[in-house]
Amino acid sequence: MSNIVSKLYEKPHYDDLGIVKREYIHCTPYTNSTFTANSVIKIPGSFESFLVCPHESYVCISGKITGIREGATREMVIADNGLAHLFDSISLYLNQKKIDSTRNLGITSTMIGFGLLTQYDESSSSGFVDPHDLFAGNNEDFVISYPLKYLLGFANTYRLPIVASDLTLELVRSRTTDKVFFIRNKAKPDDRPAQGVDPRPDPTREGLTFEVTGVSWYIPRIFLNETHKLTLLKRINTDSPIVLPFRTFSHFDLKIPQNQRKLSWNIASLPAVDTPRWALVALQTSSENSNSSKFNVCNLTTMQMFVNNQAFPPHRFQTIWGDRAYLEYYTAFKHFRSEYYESGYDSIAPHLSFGEWVNSPVYVIAIANDQGEVADRGSSNLTLEIEASENFANNTTIHVVLIQDRIVEYKPISKVVYAQ
């Protein structure tokens, strides 16, 4: 009873880290920026006297679609995460030095999203948005906000503020918008007249145009209480380096030659310190009007990644897709999120349910490496070996996203940045 009484009169403890206020800063591109195909969009932010949190920032994209979106029998559908295909790459600069980038942004962020998002994440704020949520009625304008953590590995894994530094976000527009959407037959012919033929023309790729009209970056600034502020200023004045450990996403792809059932692909030769922690693998057979966010089974039977002479997984998963014997692959996919965040919460349902993953599989290969042993190696040669029960279809591309550890150091006063 005495313990109960003491708890009743115990003062509450608030773990607020000394933060007294938070506000978002709106950063816009240079005034001469254009948003057309292949253009480079740079969004600068000077935060020399601020504490800012890139991991809680988001990119706001606005635009307009012109052309017929819905016709008599067919309709335009924006692919899952389709608007990420508006950009070819995204990069983050710290004091004018590039510290992280993501290439082939649409495919990479889709594969990462499938693996790291859960069914409880809000789709509209992650890019995996219902196309009907983008528009109001027949309005041609659209707007969407992308959390930076779904686009850059740095924002995904480094969760502390950046101190008294300049940050620049750089986006490169894609050459084409073909991967943003696809045309499909309507599920049922709604709105048809009772008699006669619906006169509305069907949408076509040639008749649809996606135009980006604005890109901006919203990044939160935090204010500390006086005690924490004085402590921070003392540390800053020493100009001692601040270490930024994070993970980065590296994309590689290869178009599989025709009439091939087996493939051995030497992906890259990397310095030992860049040996990846995980490799995400997906196969995609493209056509003139294919869904850019859908991956294919391709009758895959076995897959292994070799780091020098060491195989991952150590044994070959035997998969016969016709008999639906692929539980080992889905188990690795399901556990990926908890291992990545080191959370141990395997009970949280992944973004793709078992049935959804079967229709668009992303394979996860965990590459266990001891950092002490890695340091002893000069380099790591990565080779992927896959085999299918029959020849891969024409126009099949294999995508690999390597998730690697990276360390950057910077000094707030001298603005020096040391990248690994």
Secondary structure, 3 states (H helix, E strand, C coil): CHHHHHHHCCCCCCCCCCEEEEEEEEECCCCCCCCCCCCEEEEEEEEEEEEECHHHCEEEEEEEEECCCECCCEEEEECCCHHHHHEEEEEEEECCEEEEEEECHHHHHHHHHHHHCECCCCHHHCCCCCHHHCCCCCCCEEEEEEEHHHCCHHHHHCCCCEEEEEEEEEEEECCCCCCCEEEEECCCCCCCCCCCCCCCCCCCCCCCEEEEEEEEEEEEEEEECHHHHHHHHHHHHCCCCEEEEEEEEEEEEEECCCCCCEEEEEEEEEEHHHCCCEEEEEEEECCCCCCCCCCCCCCEEEEEEEECCEEECCCCCCCEHHHCECHHHHHHHHHHHHHHHCCCCCCCCECCCHHHHHHCCCEEEECCCCHHHHHHCCEEEEEEEEEECCCCCCCEEEEEEEEEEEEEEECCCCCCEEEC
